Amino acid sequence: MPEGDGSLYEEIHDVARQAVTDTVSELREQLGGASVEVEIVTEAGHPAQVLLDASEDACPLVAGSRGSGTWGRLALGSTSTEVVHHAHLPVVVPAGSSGGVS
């Protein structure tokens, strides 16, 4: 946990976790069909390194891109770019994705 007021960190963590939970629920409603198990995990650290560490037993790693607008759709976000360049497994970045990671 970052130094300082732990309650602010916990509040931000809770808000982010709820936003992810809500997004997963919305996507399940929109997509329908067979359900896919989703485990929401939050880890402190540099995002790309946390993803790479968590993906040691995965194949493939699916990472979203936060790009927006014409240029954004052509470029990966910094985390996706780092993951793609340092991963030791196949990485998929779906076109038009909005930032999620599986």
C-alpha positions as CSV (number, residue, x, y, z in Angstrom):
1,M,0.0,0.0,0.0
2,P,1.3,3.5,-0.8
3,E,2.6,5.5,2.1
4,G,0.1,8.1,3.5
5,D,-3.6,7.8,4.1
6,G,-4.5,4.1,3.7
7,S,-8.2,5.0,3.7
8,L,-7.9,7.0,0.5
9,Y,-6.1,4.1,-1.1
10,E,-8.8,1.6,0.0
11,E,-11.5,3.9,-1.2
12,I,-9.9,4.2,-4.7
13,H,-9.4,0.5,-4.7
14,D,-13.1,-0.2,-3.9
15,V,-14.3,2.3,-6.5
16,A,-12.1,0.7,-9.2
17,R,-13.1,-2.8,-8.3
18,Q,-16.8,-1.9,-8.4
19,A,-16.4,-0.3,-11.8
20,V,-14.7,-3.5,-13.2
21,T,-17.4,-5.7,-11.6
22,D,-20.1,-3.5,-13.2
23,T,-18.4,-3.6,-16.6
24,V,-18.2,-7.4,-16.5
25,S,-21.9,-7.6,-15.7
26,E,-22.8,-5.2,-18.5
27,L,-20.7,-7.2,-21.0
28,R,-22.3,-10.5,-20.0
29,E,-25.7,-8.9,-20.6
30,Q,-24.7,-7.5,-24.0
31,L,-22.9,-10.6,-25.2
32,G,-25.3,-13.3,-23.9
33,G,-24.4,-16.9,-24.8
34,A,-22.2,-19.1,-22.7
35,S,-20.8,-17.6,-19.5
36,V,-17.0,-17.2,-19.1
37,E,-15.5,-17.4,-15.6
38,V,-14.1,-14.0,-14.7
39,E,-11.9,-13.5,-11.7
40,I,-11.3,-9.9,-10.7
41,V,-7.9,-9.4,-9.1
42,T,-6.3,-6.2,-8.0
43,E,-2.6,-5.9,-7.4
44,A,-0.3,-3.0,-6.6
45,G,2.6,-2.4,-8.9
46,H,3.5,-1.3,-12.4
47,P,0.6,-2.4,-14.6
48,A,2.6,-4.2,-17.3
49,Q,4.8,-6.1,-14.8
50,V,1.7,-7.1,-12.8
51,L,0.1,-8.5,-16.0
52,L,3.3,-10.3,-17.0
53,D,3.7,-11.8,-13.6
54,A,0.1,-12.9,-13.5
55,S,0.2,-14.4,-16.9
56,E,3.0,-16.9,-16.2
57,D,0.5,-19.8,-16.4
58,A,-1.7,-18.2,-19.1
59,C,-1.9,-18.7,-22.8
60,P,-2.7,-16.3,-24.4
61,L,-2.8,-13.0,-22.5
62,V,-5.5,-10.7,-23.8
63,A,-4.9,-7.0,-23.2
64,G,-7.1,-4.0,-24.1
65,S,-5.9,-0.8,-25.8
66,R,-7.1,2.5,-24.5
67,G,-6.7,4.3,-27.8
68,S,-9.4,6.7,-28.9
69,G,-10.0,8.6,-32.1
70,T,-8.3,7.9,-35.4
71,W,-4.7,7.9,-34.0
72,G,-5.7,6.1,-30.8
73,R,-7.2,3.2,-32.8
74,L,-3.8,2.8,-34.6
75,A,-1.6,2.9,-31.5
76,L,-1.5,0.7,-28.4
77,G,-1.6,2.1,-24.9
78,S,1.7,2.2,-23.0
79,T,0.8,-0.9,-20.9
80,S,-0.3,-3.0,-23.9
81,T,2.8,-2.0,-25.8
82,E,5.1,-3.0,-22.9
83,V,3.2,-6.3,-22.4
84,V,3.5,-7.1,-26.1
85,H,7.3,-6.4,-26.1
86,H,8.1,-8.3,-22.9
87,A,5.7,-11.2,-22.8
88,H,6.9,-14.8,-23.0
89,L,3.5,-16.0,-24.4
90,P,1.2,-15.0,-27.2
91,V,-0.5,-11.6,-26.6
92,V,-3.8,-10.6,-28.2
93,V,-4.9,-6.9,-28.4
94,P,-8.4,-6.9,-30.0
95,A,-9.0,-4.1,-32.4
96,G,-11.3,-1.5,-30.9
97,S,-10.9,-2.7,-27.4
98,S,-11.5,-0.4,-24.5
99,G,-8.9,-1.2,-22.0
100,G,-9.8,-4.5,-20.3
101,V,-7.4,-7.3,-19.6
102,S,-8.2,-11.0,-19.4
